Amino acid sequence: MSRDRDANPLPPAQRLRIARQRMPERGPSTRATDFGEVNLGFRHELAREEAMRCLQCAKPACVKGCPVGVKVKEFVDLCWRGEYLAAAAKIREDNVLPAITGRVCPQEEQCEGACIMGRRVEPLAIGYLERFVADYERRTGRVGLPARAAATGKKVAVIGSGPAGLTAAGDLVQKGHEVTVFEALHEIGGVLLYGIPEFRLPKEIVRAEVENLRRMGVRFETNIVVGRSVGLGELMDEEGYGAVFVGTGAGLPKFLEIPGEEFNGVYSANEFLTRVNLMKGYQFPRSDSPVCDCEGKDVLVVGGGNTALDAIRCTKRLGASRALLMYRRSQEEMPARIEEVKHAKEEGVEFLMLASPTAFLGDECGRLRAARCVRMELGQLDSSGRRCAVEIDGSDFEVPVAIAIVAVGTSANPTIQSTAPDLAVNRGGYISVDERTMKSTKRGVFAGGDIVTGSATVILAMGAGRQAARAIHEYLSTGQW
């Protein structure tokens, strides 16, 4: 691409007349039968055309809308110039996982939600451009890794290899610290691996970003359950880690607490998605871990978030004859991304809004045969800012199902807290921290992500990881707690 211009040649009024470029997708009839990625990514011409739309604001609100502070204006400017490697390197200054966030970050609520173009036309497709330059960089093999400062001689332990842990590790190793990430499972990636299906986030993308962190100097140890294999005290007192970041997530599944959840055929979304995503249970017996047999069966998923959408779309790919998503509120209140809802509907998922199970019913052999449900209506606003769901008397009905998957949230992973009595937790079992520094009540221990906030988005966890990394660096540099 030519570099003979110092600025976008189009006047702002003309840029506003350029339509937002659409993401190329695989057709629903084919993609719903396999686990290949749905979105295909921008081509060069689409990326440049979209980048040309940017108004190059003097005070870009999109940067403030990004939890990790990506310099959106600068990387988009490099995009329209065709300097894609430089654009990717610019993103990596603030975001060590751009190929991941370009796929799963809810940009419509973050950077794109803050884009001033959205006041008059569709906002700039920042997420699509981020994905494009990250993929371009990976294909060329010329990854612009950030520079690493001189070694400080300080060691940091990061517990958990999800988005918060990986981000903290990436930022800390850049500052010259020796960083080791401890992961309980056999592979690095946390929820990025076990929670998000291949058709949204291919595992090769996660592995490539992890390999980039290795190249930056981050060390990884798998099959280590901190709190069981080794304690926080041992890491700090015996192994010489000057600080610890806890990013173990909120992996304890919640259930509905209704009769019949013990029947054979009722699963948590955590178990189901882990078998599908991390263990490739859908390939059984080629894989070691089987997943529930959905072929030709009616399947119900309860919930309205991205996890519920991931689960129900997986069952469709596993051959479910009917894939039904049930949510107690209306579609407008669903926390799932709009794009995921659109894709699910295109793939044949049925949506039953304003309904909720009250019991699961089984046969004489203890197998699930149906869900007894009730119709709901929306009442007053609750603490989440959404209207609460209220049962309608006398509206009971049954839905015949052979498999039910419960995707109504998770609670804190309790392993570390249960073995560290000086680590304060709140009523929900989440680690209590200072909101600015992410410091816990135990000296030298910081925490962030879902283990502090409860289930949230990948990018918010990454923001917490960056926030903690800054505070950890200050603590290691000054010794002041």
C-alpha positions in Angstrom: 0.0 0.0 0.0 1.1 3.6 -0.7 2.5 5.6 2.2 2.6 8.9 0.4 -0.2 10.5 2.5 0.1 11.7 6.0 -3.6 11.6 6.8 -6.9 10.0 5.6 -7.6 11.9 2.3 -11.4 11.7 2.7 -13.2 14.5 4.4 -15.3 13.5 7.4 -18.6 13.9 5.6 -17.5 11.5 2.9 -16.3 9.0 5.4 -19.7 8.9 7.1 -21.2 7.9 3.8 -19.1 4.7 3.6 -21.2 1.8 4.8 -19.8 -0.4 7.5 -18.3 -3.5 6.0 -19.9 -6.8 6.8 -18.0 -9.8 8.1 -17.9 -12.6 5.6 -19.5 -15.8 7.1 -19.9 -19.4 6.3 -23.5 -20.3 5.4 -25.6 -21.6 8.2 -26.6 -24.9 6.5 -23.0 -26.0 6.4 -21.5 -24.4 9.5 -24.2 -25.9 11.7 -22.9 -29.4 10.9 -19.3 -28.9 12.0 -17.1 -26.9 14.4 -15.3 -24.8 11.8 -15.1 -21.1 12.5 -18.3 -19.2 11.4 -16.7 -15.8 10.7 -14.2 -15.8 7.9 -12.5 -12.4 8.6 -11.9 -9.4 6.4 -10.0 -9.4 3.2 -7.5 -6.6 2.5 -9.9 -4.4 0.6 -12.6 -4.7 3.2 -10.2 -3.8 6.0 -8.9 -0.8 4.2 -12.4 0.4 3.3 -13.6 0.0 6.9 -10.5 1.8 8.3 -11.1 4.7 5.9 -14.4 5.3 7.8 -12.6 6.4 11.0 -13.1 10.1 11.8 -9.7 10.2 13.6 -11.1 12.1 16.6 -8.9 14.5 18.5 -10.0 12.8 21.7 -11.0 9.2 20.7 -13.7 8.0 23.1 -13.1 4.4 21.8 -9.9 4.2 23.7 -11.6 5.1 26.9 -14.2 2.4 26.1 -11.5 -0.3 25.9 -10.8 -2.0 29.2 -7.1 -2.5 28.2 -6.7 0.9 26.6 -5.8 -0.1 23.0 -4.7 2.9 20.9 -7.6 2.5 18.5 -7.0 5.7 16.5 -3.4 4.9 15.9 -3.8 1.3 14.9 -6.8 2.1 12.6 -4.7 4.8 10.9 -2.0 2.2 10.2 -4.7 -0.1 8.8 -5.9 2.3 6.1 -2.3 2.9 5.1 -1.9 -0.8 4.6 0.7 -1.1 7.4 -0.9 -4.1 8.9 2.2 -5.4 10.8 2.7 -2.0 12.4 -1.0 -1.9 13.3 -0.8 -5.3 15.0 2.3 -4.2 16.9 0.5 -1.1 18.0 -2.3 -3.2 19.5 0.2 -5.5 21.2 1.5 -2.5 23.2 -1.7 -2.8 25.3 -3.2 -6.1 24.4 -1.2 -9.3 24.3 -4.1 -11.4 22.9 -5.4 -9.4 19.9 -6.4 -12.4 17.8 -8.6 -13.6 20.7 -10.2 -10.3 21.6 -10.8 -9.5 17.9 -13.1 -12.6 18.0 -14.8 -12.7 21.3 -14.7 -9.2 22.8 -18.1 -7.5 23.0 -16.9 -4.5 21.1 -20.5 -3.3 20.7 -20.5 -2.5 24.4 -16.9 -1.3 24.7 -14.8 0.5 22.1 -17.5 0.5 19.3 -20.2 1.4 21.8 -18.2 4.6 22.6 -17.4 5.4 18.9 -18.9 8.8 18.1 -19.8 7.6 14.6 -22.6 5.6 16.3 -24.5 8.8 16.9 -25.2 9.1 13.2 -24.3 5.9 11.4 -23.0 2.4 12.4 -19.8 2.6 14.5 -16.4 1.7 13.2 -15.9 -2.1 13.1 -12.9 -1.9 15.4 -13.2 -5.6 16.4 -13.2 -6.8 12.8 -10.1 -4.7 12.1 -8.3 -5.9 15.2 -8.9 -9.5 14.2 -7.8 -8.8 10.6 -4.4 -7.3 11.5 -3.8 -10.0 14.2 -4.5 -12.8 11.7 -2.4 -11.1 9.0 0.5 -10.9 11.5 0.1 -14.6 12.4 0.0 -15.7 8.8 3.2 -13.8 7.9 5.0 -15.2 11.0 6.3 -11.7 11.7 4.8 -11.1 15.1 5.7 -7.7 16.6 6.3 -8.7 20.2 6.8 -5.8 22.7 10.3 -5.1 23.9 11.2 -6.5 27.3 12.9 -4.3 30.0 16.1 -5.2 31.7 15.7 -8.1 34.2 14.7 -7.0 37.7 15.5 -10.2 39.4 12.0 -10.4 40.8 9.7 -13.4 40.4 5.9 -13.3 40.0 3.6 -16.3 40.1 0.4 -16.1 38.1 -2.3 -18.6 39.1 -4.6 -19.5 36.3 -4.1 -19.1 32.5 -7.3 -17.5 31.5 -7.5 -14.0 30.0 -6.7 -12.2 33.3 -3.7 -14.4 34.1 -2.3 -14.3 30.6 -2.6 -10.5 30.4 -1.0 -9.9 33.7 1.9 -12.3 32.7 2.4 -10.5 29.4 2.5 -7.1 31.0 4.8 -8.2 33.9 7.3 -10.0 31.7 7.6 -6.8 29.6 8.6 -5.0 32.8 11.6 -7.3 33.3 10.1 -9.7 35.9 10.5 -13.4 35.8 6.9 -14.7 35.4 5.6 -18.3 35.8 1.9 -19.2 35.1 0.5 -22.1 37.0 -2.4 -23.9 35.4 -4.5 -26.7 37.0 -5.5 -28.3 33.6 -3.2 -30.0 31.1 -3.2 -27.1 28.6 -2.8 -23.4 28.8 -5.7 -21.1 28.1 -8.3 -21.4 30.8 -11.8 -20.4 29.8 -10.5 -19.5 26.3 -9.9 -23.2 25.7 -12.6 -25.0 27.8 -15.4 -22.4 27.6 -15.5 -21.1 24.1 -16.3 -23.4 21.1 -14.0 -23.8 18.1 -16.6 -22.2 15.8 -16.2 -18.9 17.7 -12.6 -19.2 18.8 -10.4 -21.8 17.2 -8.0 -23.3 19.6 -5.1 -22.8 17.3 -5.6 -19.1 17.8 -5.3 -19.5 21.6 -2.2 -21.7 21.3 -0.5 -19.2 18.9 -1.1 -16.3 21.4 0.2 -18.5 24.3 3.3 -19.3 22.2 3.9 -15.6 21.7 3.9 -15.1 25.4 6.5 -17.9 25.7 8.6 -16.1 23.2 8.3 -13.0 25.4 9.7 -15.0 28.3 6.7 -16.2 30.2 7.1 -19.7 31.7 4.1 -22.1 32.0 3.5 -25.1 34.3 0.5 -27.3 33.8 -1.3 -29.8 36.0 -0.5 -27.7 39.1 -3.4 -27.0 41.4 -2.3 -24.1 43.7 -4.0 -24.7 47.0 -3.5 -28.5 46.6 -0.3 -29.3 44.8 1.4 -26.2 46.4 0.2 -23.4 48.6 0.4 -19.7 48.4 2.8 -19.7 51.4 5.1 -22.2 49.7 5.3 -20.1 46.5 6.2 -17.0 48.4 8.3 -18.3 51.3 10.0 -21.3 49.8 10.1 -20.7 46.1 11.0 -17.0 46.2 8.0 -15.4 44.4 7.8 -11.8 45.4 4.2 -11.4 44.3 1.3 -13.7 43.3 -1.6 -12.8 41.0 -4.7 -15.0 41.4 -6.8 -15.3 38.3 -8.5 -18.7 38.8 -11.9 -17.5 37.5 -15.4 -18.5 38.6 -15.5 -22.1 37.5 -18.0 -23.6 40.0 -21.2 -24.1 38.1 -24.6 -23.0 39.4 -27.7 -25.0 39.0 -31.4 -24.1 39.1 -32.0 -25.8 42.5 -35.2 -27.4 41.2 -36.4 -31.0 41.5 -35.0 -33.5 39.1 -31.5 -32.0 38.5 -30.0 -35.4 39.5 -31.6 -37.2 36.5 -29.3 -38.7 33.9 -29.4 -36.2 31.0 -29.1 -33.0 33.1 -25.7 -31.3 32.7 -24.0 -28.0 33.7 -22.8 -25.9 30.8 -19.3 -26.0 32.3 -19.0 -29.8 32.1 -20.6 -30.0 28.7 -18.5 -27.3 27.1 -15.3 -28.5 28.7 -15.9 -32.0 27.2 -16.6 -30.5 23.8 -14.0 -27.8 23.7 -11.0 -28.9 25.7 -11.4 -32.7 25.4 -13.0 -32.8 22.0 -15.6 -35.2 23.3 -17.6 -34.9 20.1 -14.8 -37.0 18.4 -15.3 -40.0 20.8 -14.0 -42.7 20.6 -11.1 -41.0 18.8 -10.9 -38.7 21.8 -10.6 -40.0 25.4 -13.6 -38.1 26.8 -17.2 -38.8 25.6 -19.8 -36.1 25.5 -23.5 -36.6 25.8 -25.2 -38.1 22.8 -27.3 -35.4 21.2 -27.9 -37.2 17.9 -31.6 -37.2 17.0 -32.6 -35.9 20.5 -34.5 -32.9 21.8 -32.2 -30.7 23.8 -32.9 -27.8 26.1 -30.5 -25.2 27.3 -31.5 -22.9 30.1 -29.9 -19.4 30.1 -29.5 -16.2 28.1 -25.7 -15.5 28.1 -22.9 -16.3 25.7 -22.3 -19.6 27.5 -25.9 -20.7 26.9 -25.6 -19.7 23.2 -22.3 -21.6 22.9 -23.9 -24.7 24.5 -27.0 -24.8 22.4 -25.1 -24.2 19.2 -22.8 -27.1 20.1 -25.8 -29.4 20.5 -27.0 -28.4 17.0 -23.6 -29.5 15.6 -23.8 -32.7 17.6 -27.0 -33.7 15.8 -29.8 -32.5 18.1 -33.1 -32.9 16.3 -34.5 -29.9 18.3 -32.2 -27.3 20.0 -34.3 -25.1 22.3 -32.9 -22.2 24.3 -35.1 -21.1 27.2 -34.7 -17.7 28.9 -36.8 -16.3 31.7 -36.7 -12.7 30.3 -37.3 -11.3 26.8 -34.7 -11.3 24.1 -34.0 -7.6 24.7 -32.7 -8.5 28.2 -30.4 -11.3 27.1 -26.8 -10.6 28.0 -25.5 -12.7 25.0 -23.9 -10.8 22.1 -26.3 -9.8 19.3 -24.1 -11.5 16.7 -24.3 -14.8 18.6 -28.1 -14.7 18.8 -28.3 -13.9 15.1 -26.0 -16.9 14.3 -27.9 -19.3 16.5 -31.2 -18.4 14.9 -29.7 -18.8 11.4 -28.5 -22.3 12.4 -32.0 -23.5 13.5 -31.9 -22.9 17.2 -35.4 -22.2 18.7 -35.8 -19.5 21.2 -38.4 -19.7 24.0 -38.5 -16.4 25.9 -40.2 -15.5 29.1 -40.2 -19.1 30.4 -38.3 -21.1 33.0 -38.1 -24.7 34.2 -39.6 -25.5 37.6 -38.7 -29.2 37.6 -37.1 -31.9 35.5 -39.0 -35.1 35.0 -37.5 -38.5 34.6 -38.6 -42.0 33.6 -38.5 -45.2 35.7 -34.8 -45.7 34.9 -33.8 -42.2 36.1 -33.4 -40.7 32.7 -34.6 -37.2 31.8 -37.8 -37.2 29.7 -39.2 -33.7 30.1 -39.0 -30.3 31.7 -41.9 -28.8 33.6 -41.9 -25.1 32.9 -43.8 -21.9 33.7 -44.5 -18.7 31.7 -42.9 -15.5 33.0 -43.7 -11.8 32.7 -41.4 -8.8 33.3 -41.8 -6.9 36.5 -39.8 -4.1 38.1 -36.1 -3.3 37.6 -33.8 -5.4 39.6 -30.2 -4.8 40.9 -28.8 -5.6 37.4 -30.8 -2.8 35.8 -33.0 -5.3 34.0 -36.7 -6.0 34.7 -37.1 -9.0 36.9 -38.9 -12.1 35.7 -42.2 -13.0 37.6 -44.0 -16.3 37.3 -47.5 -16.3 35.8 -49.9 -18.3 37.9 -51.4 -21.3 36.2 -49.2 -21.1 33.1 -47.4 -24.5 33.7 -46.5 -26.5 30.6 -44.1 -29.4 29.8 -41.4 -29.7 27.2 -40.3 -33.2 26.2 -36.4 -33.3 26.3 -33.8 -36.0 26.6 -31.0 -33.6 27.5 -31.0 -30.4 29.5 -28.0 -28.1 30.0 -28.0 -25.5 32.7 -26.2 -22.3 31.8 -27.3 -19.8 34.5 -23.9 -18.7 35.7 -21.0 -19.8 37.9 -19.6 -19.0 41.3 -16.1 -18.6 42.7 -13.5 -21.3 42.4 -12.9 -21.9 46.1 -9.6 -23.9 46.0 -7.2 -21.2 46.9 -9.4 -19.3 49.4 -10.1 -22.5 51.3 -6.4 -23.0 52.1 -5.5 -19.4 52.7 -7.4 -18.2 55.8 -5.7 -14.7 55.7 -7.2 -14.1 52.2 -10.4 -12.3 52.7 -13.5 -13.2 50.6 -16.9 -11.6 50.3 -20.3 -13.3 50.8 -20.1 -14.9 47.4 -16.7 -16.5 48.1 -14.9 -14.1 45.7 -11.6 -12.7 46.7 -11.8 -9.2 48.2 -9.4 -6.7 46.7 -8.8 -3.0 46.5 -10.6 -1.9 43.3 -7.7 0.4 42.3 -4.7 -1.8 43.0 -6.2 -5.3 43.0 -4.4 -6.0 46.3 -5.9 -8.7 48.5 -5.7 -8.8 52.3 -2.6 -11.0 52.1 0.6 -9.1 51.5 2.1 -9.7 48.1 -1.1 -11.4 46.7 -3.2 -9.7 44.1 -6.3 -11.0 42.3 -8.4 -10.1 39.3 -10.9 -11.3 36.8 -13.9 -13.5 37.5 -12.4 -14.7 40.8 -13.1 -11.1 42.0 -16.0 -9.9 40.0 -17.9 -13.1 39.2 -18.5 -14.1 35.6 -17.8 -11.3 33.2 -16.3 -10.9 29.7 -12.8 -11.8 28.4 -11.8 -8.2 27.9 -12.9 -7.1 31.4 -10.8 -9.9 32.9 -7.9 -8.7 30.7 -8.4 -5.2 32.0 -8.2 -6.5 35.6 -5.0 -8.3 34.7 -3.4 -5.1 33.3 -4.5 -3.1 36.4 -3.0 -5.7 38.7 0.2 -5.9 36.7 0.8 -2.2 37.2 0.3 -2.5 40.9 2.5 -5.6 41.2 5.3 -3.8 39.4 5.0 -0.8 41.7 5.0 -3.1 44.8 8.0 -5.1 43.6 9.8 -1.8 42.7 9.1 0.0 46.0 8.4 -2.8 48.5 5.5 -0.7 49.8 2.2 -2.5 50.4 
